[in-house]
Amino acid sequence: MTPLRVLVSRLHTRLRASTVHTLLCSGKAQKVAARYPASLHLDNLMHRTPHLLTQDELAIWLESGKDTLMMGCEPAFAAVNLGADEVFIELDAVQSDEPSTVGELLLLDTVFAAAKALQYQDKTAPKQPCGVRVSSVRFTGELAQSRFLWLKKQQSDKDGTSQITVSIADHNGTILATLNGLTFAPTNGPKPGVTDNQTALVSPQWCAYQDGESGTSVAASDAILLLGFDEQVAAQVQQTAPDAWCAAISECELEGLAYATPMLDFANSQIAAHGKSQRKVTVICNTGISPAIAQSIYSFLQSVKQEYSQLQNEVISLATAHSADDVLQLLAVSRTGFYRVVETGLEQQQWVKSTRCGEAQQTALYQDGGTYLITGGLGGLGMIFAKQILAETTDSHVILTGRGGAEDKQSVLAAAFGEQHARVRYVQMNLAAQSDVTQVIDDILAQRGQLSGIIHCAGMVDDSKLSNKSAEQVQAVLAPKVLGTLHLDQACAALELDFFLLSSSIVSVFGNAGQADYAMANGFLDGFAEQRNAQVAIGQRHGRTLSINWPLWESGGMSIPAPARALLTELTGMHVLPTNVGLEILLQAWREQAQQTLALYGDPALLVEMFAPLTCQFTDLLATNVAALSTQHSSDANSEQDWQANLLTKILMEEFEGTEY
């Protein structure tokens, strides 16, 4: 799976509104109904498509369709039968196990892969990325019941490109959805509205909460999880609102990575019982729960919401002790988002433009003669940062760490760093073991006499639907970022570091379907930056901590296929981050006052529209008029048609029962 899902899944509301309005105004809804049958005659289709592909033949047939996949998963075909200009496909049962955004995206990937393979089965597919076009879409049932696909070539365009009709049916042949005029064409040039790319940094800020809609009981939430509370508080809450689900988990049950297990169980239990209905969940973290864990939980729920859009989430972190009555009062207000309660009252996390700090912070990030530790050092970002340090300093040294042994790494360092490789050393280190981390830090101090800064890039992903994740899998994803951060901090508690840089991800801010654990891990980094800087302020730690929520890098970090990159840019305005721009952002973020920074890069007009929910000040940040962009779209008939068609392809992520477009 790829990080593109975080962007696609956040577009549900906007796409639904703009697409429905556009199509209804065009009168297309009245024209398409007669073109679609109500069901497929499965036996007839089997006779018309007599050639059952073997596994080898299927692999060859699908070759041209592989670059259309957004999720990076293999199409789930149980059987593929070819006929003259048509194909009949039986899907694996995994396609219809339960309703979810992830399941619908997997189905969409499968449809696109098969359609492109059919379109180009008799000719060579273009080498450059292809865009998807659809002329009309109709939904008549729940996509979770999908079992069969029927694809048939229709008329060709002037350039010989075939249009394809796709019918998605259940086990009885009843059609659930139909796509008409589906085709693939090479993407040429920039999309409408693309302008010169810009960079911008935004940061979270705690702001006084303006009272929302007050209720008469805790009925404002359907499910309440109390972390660090005893059962007595939970019993009082349950008694006040008997219709709400409520549970408490003691602080001792949440140590280390253990907090991931109750959160996974909580989310899956709510989804299993209420996945198709609107559900408001609230998590309240008592004073013993660290800000890092509270932020981690909020990021986790942001991802859960991307898989199950009916879920609304609220996380409240308590900085001071509260009684059961106080908890009930907090629960009696209808709101969503991330909050904390301090002595002055309730505050909400909002996003604002980062504020420039004083001249004292205008110094260089790296110092001559410094010693720097980079975890995940042989990964893309680790190598990029190491090269930057060597290029900008003299007599500095870089220690790269990773999980693998050091036996064969010297040749890798020589090839990567050339003449500078003598200033680079690789050390094996298990971030999940405190003793291992402490030993590495002690060795660095013994050999170099100092450690100037840490860049924590280590991490791992294990993408799958939330219901398929086990507690062990989730904890394995959390370990490098959560335990690794804690162990590094503990080992360096007495050292006078210049900085502790944490490589986080935009996934922790927006959530990402299939990556709830990865979002949880990165959210921990974001909260830890705030937590450690508070310790620096009272002399318990040294060196500023900065967590950067990185977008996709052009090189380094996670990557996505070229078609997904094009879609990313078209829908959101975001471009993958060139290395030189990423390094400039790092320096700029260091000079900002914030302890957490979300880095944005791309077309400012579309970025405003995509990220506007973060903060009302964001439009001032990029100083762009989105209305002008809409005017530009409508003034060009061809551009508008392309824009419509691309929006239409995303509607498959929502279920519109009995609705026709």
C-alpha positions in Angstrom: 0.0 0.0 0.0 1.1 3.6 -0.5 0.8 6.9 1.3 -1.4 8.1 -1.5 -4.4 6.7 0.4 -4.2 9.3 3.1 -4.9 11.9 0.4 -7.5 10.0 -1.5 -9.5 9.0 1.5 -9.7 12.6 2.8 -11.4 13.7 -0.4 -14.7 11.8 0.2 -16.8 14.8 1.1 -15.3 17.3 -1.4 -15.4 14.8 -4.3 -19.0 13.8 -3.5 -20.3 17.4 -3.4 -18.4 18.7 -6.5 -19.0 15.7 -8.7 -22.7 15.3 -7.9 -23.3 19.0 -8.6 -21.3 18.9 -11.8 -23.0 15.8 -13.2 -26.5 16.7 -12.2 -26.2 20.1 -13.8 -25.0 18.5 -17.0 -28.2 16.3 -17.2 -26.1 13.2 -17.6 -27.9 11.4 -14.8 -31.1 11.2 -16.9 -29.2 9.9 -20.0 -27.2 6.9 -18.6 -29.9 4.8 -16.9 -31.0 3.0 -20.0 -27.5 1.8 -20.9 -27.1 -0.5 -17.9 -28.8 -3.9 -17.3 -29.9 -4.8 -13.8 -28.0 -8.1 -13.7 -25.5 -10.2 -15.5 -26.2 -13.7 -16.9 -23.3 -15.5 -15.5 -23.6 -18.7 -17.4 -23.8 -16.8 -20.7 -20.7 -14.8 -19.9 -18.8 -18.0 -19.1 -19.6 -19.3 -22.6 -18.7 -16.1 -24.3 -15.3 -16.0 -22.5 -14.0 -19.6 -23.0 -10.3 -19.0 -22.4 -9.4 -19.5 -18.8 -6.0 -18.0 -18.1 -3.4 -20.0 -16.4 -1.3 -18.2 -13.7 1.5 -17.6 -16.1 -0.8 -16.3 -18.8 -2.6 -14.1 -16.2 0.8 -12.6 -15.1 1.6 -11.7 -18.7 -1.9 -10.4 -19.4 -1.8 -8.1 -16.4 1.7 -6.7 -17.1 0.4 -3.5 -18.7 -2.0 -2.9 -15.9 0.4 -3.0 -13.0 1.3 0.7 -13.0 -2.4 1.7 -12.5 -2.4 0.3 -9.0 -2.7 3.0 -6.3 -2.5 0.6 -3.3 0.5 -1.4 -4.4 -1.4 -4.7 -3.9 -1.8 -7.6 -6.4 -5.2 -7.9 -8.0 -7.3 -10.5 -6.2 -8.5 -12.7 -9.1 -9.8 -16.2 -8.5 -10.4 -16.8 -12.2 -10.0 -14.8 -15.4 -11.8 -15.8 -18.6 -11.0 -14.1 -21.9 -13.3 -13.7 -24.9 -13.5 -11.5 -28.0 -13.0 -8.0 -26.7 -14.3 -8.9 -23.3 -13.2 -10.5 -20.0 -15.2 -12.2 -17.2 -13.5 -12.3 -13.8 -14.3 -14.0 -10.6 -12.9 -12.2 -7.6 -11.3 -13.8 -4.5 -13.5 -13.8 -1.5 -11.1 -11.3 0.2 -12.7 -8.6 -2.0 -16.0 -8.8 -0.1 -15.1 -9.7 3.4 -16.5 -6.5 5.0 -17.4 -2.9 4.1 -14.5 -0.5 4.3 -12.7 2.2 2.4 -9.7 -0.1 2.1 -11.8 -2.9 0.6 -13.3 -0.5 -2.0 -9.8 0.8 -2.9 -8.6 -2.7 -3.4 -11.6 -3.4 -5.7 -10.9 -0.2 -7.6 -7.3 -1.2 -8.1 -8.4 -4.6 -9.4 -10.9 -3.0 -11.8 -8.3 -0.6 -13.2 -5.6 -3.3 -13.6 -8.0 -5.5 -15.6 -9.4 -2.6 -17.7 -5.9 -1.5 -18.7 -4.8 -5.0 -19.5 -7.9 -5.5 -21.7 -7.3 -2.2 -23.4 -3.7 -3.0 -24.3 -3.8 -6.8 -24.7 -3.4 -6.5 -28.5 -0.9 -3.6 -28.6 2.0 -2.2 -26.6 1.0 -0.1 -23.6 2.6 3.4 -23.4 5.7 3.7 -21.3 4.7 6.9 -19.6 2.1 7.0 -16.8 -1.5 6.8 -17.9 -4.4 8.8 -16.5 -7.8 7.2 -15.9 -10.9 8.6 -17.6 -14.6 7.6 -16.9 -17.6 9.2 -18.7 -20.3 8.0 -16.3 -20.8 5.9 -13.1 -23.8 4.3 -11.6 -24.1 2.7 -8.1 -27.0 0.4 -7.2 -25.7 -1.7 -4.4 -23.0 -2.2 -1.7 -19.6 -2.8 -3.2 -18.7 -5.0 -0.3 -20.8 -7.7 -2.0 -18.6 -7.7 -5.1 -17.8 -11.1 -6.6 -17.7 -10.8 -10.4 -16.4 -8.3 -12.9 -17.4 -8.1 -16.6 -15.4 -5.8 -18.8 -16.1 -5.2 -22.5 -14.5 -3.0 -25.1 -16.7 -0.4 -26.8 -16.0 2.0 -29.6 -12.6 3.4 -30.0 -11.5 7.1 -29.9 -10.0 8.8 -32.9 -6.5 7.7 -31.8 -7.7 4.1 -31.6 -8.0 4.0 -27.8 -10.8 1.7 -26.7 -13.4 2.6 -24.2 -14.4 -0.1 -21.7 -17.7 -0.7 -19.8 -17.2 -2.3 -16.4 -20.0 -4.1 -14.5 -19.4 -5.1 -10.9 -21.8 -7.8 -9.7 -22.5 -9.9 -6.6 -22.6 -13.8 -6.5 -26.1 -13.8 -8.0 -25.1 -11.6 -10.9 -26.9 -8.5 -9.6 -25.1 -5.4 -10.7 -23.8 -3.2 -7.9 -22.0 -0.6 -10.0 -21.2 0.2 -13.6 -18.5 2.4 -15.1 -19.0 3.5 -18.7 -16.4 4.9 -21.0 -13.4 3.8 -18.9 -10.1 4.4 -20.7 -6.5 5.0 -20.1 -4.4 7.7 -21.8 -0.8 8.9 -21.3 -0.6 12.0 -19.0 0.8 14.9 -20.9 1.9 18.1 -19.3 0.6 19.8 -16.2 -2.9 19.6 -15.0 -5.3 22.6 -15.0 -4.5 25.0 -12.3 -0.9 23.9 -11.7 1.3 26.9 -11.0 4.9 27.3 -9.7 5.4 25.1 -6.7 5.8 26.6 -3.3 6.8 25.4 0.1 5.1 26.2 3.4 5.5 25.1 7.0 2.6 24.9 9.4 2.7 23.8 13.0 0.2 22.8 15.7 -0.6 25.2 18.4 -2.8 24.9 21.5 -5.6 27.5 21.5 -8.3 28.2 24.0 -11.4 26.1 23.0 -14.6 28.0 22.1 -17.6 26.2 23.6 -19.3 23.8 21.3 -22.8 22.4 21.4 -23.5 21.4 25.0 -25.6 18.3 25.7 -27.4 17.1 28.8 -25.4 13.9 29.3 -22.5 11.9 27.9 -24.7 10.9 25.0 -22.5 13.2 22.9 -20.2 10.1 22.6 -21.3 6.6 21.7 -18.1 5.0 23.0 -15.8 6.2 25.8 -12.3 4.8 26.6 -10.8 6.1 29.8 -7.0 5.6 30.0 -5.3 5.8 33.3 -8.5 5.8 35.3 -9.9 3.2 37.7 -13.1 1.2 37.1 -15.0 3.4 39.6 -14.9 6.4 37.3 -15.9 4.2 34.3 -18.9 2.9 36.4 -20.1 6.5 37.1 -19.8 7.4 33.5 -21.7 4.3 32.4 -24.4 4.9 35.0 -25.0 8.4 33.7 -25.1 7.3 30.0 -26.3 3.6 29.9 -26.5 3.6 26.1 -22.9 4.5 25.7 -20.1 1.9 25.6 -17.6 2.7 28.4 -14.4 1.1 29.7 -11.4 2.1 31.8 -7.8 0.9 31.4 -5.3 1.4 34.3 -2.0 3.2 33.8 0.0 0.1 34.5 -1.6 -1.7 31.6 -0.3 0.9 29.1 3.5 0.9 29.7 5.9 0.7 26.8 4.1 -0.5 23.7 1.3 -2.0 25.7 -1.1 0.9 25.0 -1.4 -0.2 21.4 -3.2 -3.4 22.3 -6.3 -1.9 24.0 -6.5 0.8 21.3 -6.5 -1.9 18.6 -9.1 -4.0 20.4 -11.2 -0.8 21.1 -11.2 0.3 17.5 -12.0 -3.2 16.1 -14.8 -3.8 18.5 -16.5 -0.5 17.6 -16.1 -1.2 13.9 -17.3 -4.7 14.1 -20.5 -3.7 15.9 -21.1 -0.3 14.3 -18.9 0.0 11.2 -21.9 1.0 8.9 -23.4 3.6 11.2 -22.3 7.0 12.5 -20.2 6.5 15.6 -18.6 9.1 17.9 -15.7 7.8 20.1 -13.9 9.7 22.8 -10.6 8.7 24.5 -9.7 10.6 27.7 -6.1 10.3 28.9 -5.4 10.9 32.6 -2.4 12.8 34.0 -0.3 9.7 34.0 -0.6 9.2 30.2 2.2 11.1 28.5 1.6 13.7 25.8 3.4 11.5 23.4 1.0 8.6 23.9 -2.0 10.9 23.8 -0.9 12.3 20.4 -0.1 8.8 19.2 -3.6 7.7 20.0 -5.1 10.6 18.2 -3.1 9.9 15.1 -4.2 6.2 15.3 -7.8 7.2 15.3 -7.3 9.6 12.4 -6.3 6.5 10.4 -9.1 4.4 11.7 -11.4 7.2 10.4 -9.9 6.9 6.9 -10.9 3.2 6.8 -14.3 3.6 8.3 -15.6 7.1 7.4 -18.6 6.8 9.7 -16.3 7.1 12.7 -15.8 10.5 14.5 -13.0 10.8 17.1 -12.1 12.9 20.0 -9.0 12.7 22.2 -8.7 14.7 25.5 -5.4 14.8 27.4 -5.6 15.9 31.1 -2.6 17.8 32.4 -4.1 18.0 35.9 -6.1 15.6 38.1 -9.8 15.4 37.4 -12.8 13.9 39.3 -15.5 11.7 37.7 -17.8 14.8 37.6 -15.1 16.7 35.7 -14.9 13.8 33.2 -18.7 13.8 32.8 -18.7 17.5 32.1 -16.1 17.1 29.4 -18.1 14.4 27.8 -21.3 16.5 27.7 -20.0 18.7 24.8 -20.3 17.6 21.2 -16.9 18.1 19.4 -14.2 16.2 17.5 -10.4 16.7 17.4 -7.5 16.7 19.8 -7.7 18.6 23.1 -5.9 19.0 26.4 -7.1 20.3 29.7 -4.6 22.6 31.5 -5.0 24.9 34.6 -6.5 27.7 32.4 -9.1 25.4 30.8 -9.7 23.4 27.7 -7.4 23.9 24.7 -7.7 22.6 21.1 -4.9 21.7 18.8 -5.0 23.9 15.7 -2.6 24.5 12.9 -1.0 27.8 12.2 1.9 29.2 10.2 5.2 28.7 12.1 6.6 31.8 13.8 10.1 33.0 13.2 12.2 32.9 16.4 15.0 35.2 17.5 18.5 35.6 16.1 19.9 33.0 18.5 18.2 30.3 16.4 19.6 31.5 13.1 22.8 29.5 13.6 23.7 26.5 11.4 22.1 23.2 12.2 25.4 21.3 12.0 28.7 22.4 13.5 32.3 21.7 12.4 33.9 18.9 14.4 30.5 17.6 15.6 29.5 14.0 15.9 26.0 13.0 14.7 24.0 9.8 15.1 21.5 8.8 12.4 19.2 5.9 13.0 17.9 4.1 9.9 21.1 5.4 8.5 21.3 3.3 5.4 17.8 4.2 4.4 17.1 6.9 1.8 16.6 9.8 4.2 19.5 8.7 6.5 21.9 8.8 3.6 20.6 12.2 2.4 21.1 13.8 5.8 24.5 12.2 6.3 25.7 13.6 2.9 24.3 17.0 3.9 26.3 16.9 7.2 29.5 16.0 5.5 29.1 18.6 2.8 28.3 21.5 5.2 31.0 20.8 7.9 34.6 20.0 8.3 36.1 17.4 10.7 32.6 16.2 11.6 31.7 12.5 11.9 28.5 10.6 11.2 27.5 7.3 12.8 24.8 5.4 10.9 22.9 2.7 12.7 20.6 -0.1 11.5 19.3 -3.5 12.3 21.7 -5.3 10.0 25.2 -6.5 10.8 28.2 -4.3 9.9 30.2 -7.0 8.0 29.5 -5.9 4.5 28.7 -2.2 5.1 32.1 -0.7 4.5 31.9 -1.1 0.7 28.4 0.4 0.8 29.8 3.5 2.6 32.7 3.8 0.3 30.4 3.7 -2.8 27.9 6.2 -1.2 30.3 8.8 0.3 33.4 8.5 -1.8 36.4 10.3 -0.3 34.3 11.3 2.7 33.6 7.7 3.8 36.4 7.8 6.4 34.2 10.3 8.3 31.2 7.8 8.3 30.9 4.7 10.4 28.1 2.1 10.5 27.1 0.4 13.7 24.5 -2.3 14.3 21.9 -1.3 16.9 18.6 -2.7 18.1 16.5 0.3 19.0 14.1 -1.9 20.9 16.7 -2.9 23.4 17.8 -0.2 25.9 21.0 -1.9 26.7 22.0 -2.0 23.0 21.3 1.7 22.5 23.1 2.7 25.7 26.2 0.6 24.6 26.3 2.4 21.2 26.1 5.8 22.9 28.8 4.9 25.4 31.1 3.7 22.5 30.5 6.9 20.6 31.5 9.0 23.7 34.5 6.8 24.3 35.8 7.2 20.7 34.7 10.8 19.9 34.3 12.4 23.3 30.9 13.9 22.4 27.6 13.5 20.6 26.3 16.7 19.0 22.9 15.6 17.7 20.6 12.8 16.8 18.5 12.3 13.6 16.0 9.6 14.2 14.9 8.2 10.8 14.3 4.6 11.7 10.9 3.1 11.1 9.0 0.3 9.5 5.6 -0.3 7.8 3.3 -3.4 7.7 0.3 -2.2 5.8 -3.1 -4.0 6.0 -6.7 -3.4 7.1 -7.2 -2.7 10.7 -9.2 -5.8 11.3 -6.2 -7.9 9.9 -3.6 -6.4 12.2 -2.6 -8.3 15.3 -1.2 -6.7 18.5 2.2 -8.2 17.7 2.3 -6.7 14.2 1.2 -3.3 15.5 3.9 -3.3 18.3 6.5 -4.3 15.7 5.7 -1.2 13.7 5.7 1.0 16.8 9.0 -0.4 18.2 11.6 1.6 16.2 9.9 4.9 16.6 8.3 4.5 20.1 10.8 2.4 22.0 13.7 3.7 19.8 12.9 7.3 20.7 12.5 6.5 24.4 15.7 4.5 24.6 17.7 7.2 22.7 16.4 9.8 25.0 17.2 7.9 28.1 20.8 7.1 26.9 21.4 10.7 26.1 19.6 12.3 29.1 22.8 13.8 30.6 24.4 14.8 27.2 24.4 18.4 26.0 22.9 17.7 22.6 22.4 20.5 20.1 19.3 18.8 18.7 17.1 15.7 18.6 15.5 15.6 15.2 12.6 13.2 14.6 11.5 12.2 11.1 7.7 11.9 11.3 5.1 11.7 8.5 2.1 13.5 7.3 0.3 10.3 8.0 0.3 11.1 11.7 -1.7 14.4 10.9 -4.2 13.1 8.4 -4.4 9.4 9.0 -4.0 6.8 6.3 -6.2 3.8 5.5 -4.2 0.6 6.2 -1.5 2.4 8.2 -3.1 3.0 11.6 -0.1 1.5 13.4 2.3 3.6 11.3 0.3 6.8 12.1 0.3 5.8 15.7 4.1 5.5 15.7 4.7 8.8 14.0 2.1 10.5 16.2 4.2 9.4 19.2 7.2 11.3 17.7 5.1 14.5 17.4 3.9 14.3 21.0 7.4 13.4 22.3 8.9 16.6 20.8 6.5 18.6 22.9 7.2 16.4 25.9 11.0 16.6 25.7 11.1 20.3 25.0 9.2 20.8 28.3 12.0 18.9 30.0 14.6 21.0 28.3 12.8 24.1 29.6 13.3 23.0 33.2 16.9 21.7 32.7 16.2 17.9 32.6 17.3 17.6 29.0 19.5 19.5 26.6 19.0 20.4 22.9 15.8 21.3 21.1 13.6 18.5 19.8 11.9 19.0 16.4 9.5 16.6 14.8 9.0 17.1 11.0 5.9 15.6 9.3 7.5 14.9 6.0 5.5 14.4 2.8 6.8 12.0 0.1 10.4 12.5 -1.0 11.5 12.1 -4.6 14.4 10.0 -3.3 14.6 8.6 0.1 11.8 7.4 2.4 8.7 5.6 1.0 8.0 5.8 -2.7 5.0 5.4 -5.0 4.5 4.6 -8.6 4.5 7.3 -11.3 0.8 7.1 -11.9 0.1 7.5 -8.2 2.4 10.6 -8.2 0.4 12.1 -11.0 -2.8 11.5 -9.2 -1.4 12.9 -6.0 -0.5 16.1 -7.8 -3.8 16.4 -9.7 -6.1 15.9 -6.7 -4.2 17.7 -3.9 -1.6 20.0 -5.5 1.1 18.1 -3.6 4.3 17.2 -5.4 6.9 14.7 -4.3 9.6 16.6 -2.5 12.9 17.1 -4.4 16.0 16.4 -2.3 17.3 20.0 -2.4 13.9 21.4 -1.4 13.6 18.9 1.4 17.0 19.9 2.8 16.0 23.6 2.5 12.8 22.8 4.5 14.8 21.0 7.2 16.9 24.2 7.7 13.9 26.4 7.6 12.1 24.2 10.1 15.1 24.4 12.4 14.9 28.2 12.3 11.2 28.2 13.2 10.1 28.3 16.8 7.7 25.3 16.6 8.6 21.9 18.0 6.5 20.1 15.3 6.3 21.2 11.7 4.2 19.9 8.8 6.1 20.4 5.5 4.1 21.2 2.4 5.3 21.4 -1.2 3.3 21.9 -4.4 0.7 24.0 -6.2 -0.5 26.5 -3.7 -4.0 26.8 -5.1 -4.8 23.1 -4.7 -2.9 22.9 -1.4 -5.2 25.5 0.1 -8.3 23.5 -0.9 -6.8 20.2 0.3 -5.4 21.4 3.7 -8.0 24.1 4.5 -9.6 21.9 7.2 -6.3 22.2 9.2 -6.8 25.9 10.0 -8.5 29.0 8.7 -5.2 30.8 8.7 -3.8 28.5 6.1 -5.2 30.4 3.2 -3.2 33.5 4.4 -0.1 31.3 4.5 -0.2 30.6 0.7 -2.1 33.7 -0.3 -4.1 32.1 -3.1 -7.6 32.5 -4.4 -9.2 29.1 -4.8 -12.2 30.6 -6.5 -9.9 31.7 -9.4 -8.8 28.1 -9.8 -12.5 27.0 -10.2 -13.0 29.7 -12.8 -10.0 28.5 -14.7 -11.3 25.0 -14.8 -14.7 25.9 -16.1 -13.3 28.2 -18.8 -11.6 25.3 -20.6 -14.1 22.6 -21.7 -11.5 19.9 -22.2 -9.8 20.6 -18.9 -13.1 20.6 -17.1 -14.0 17.3 -18.7 -10.7 15.7 -17.6 -11.2 17.1 -14.1 -14.7 15.7 -13.9 -13.6 12.3 -15.1 -10.8 12.0 -12.6 -13.1 12.9 -9.8 -15.6 10.2 -10.9 -13.0 7.5 -10.6 -12.7 8.2 -6.9 -16.4 7.8 -6.1 -16.0 4.1 -5.8 -14.6 4.7 -2.4 -18.1 5.6 -1.2 -21.3 3.5 -1.3 -24.2 5.3 -2.9 -27.0 2.8 -2.7 -29.6 3.2 -5.4 -28.0 6.5 -6.6 -27.2 7.2 -10.2 -24.8 9.7 -11.7 
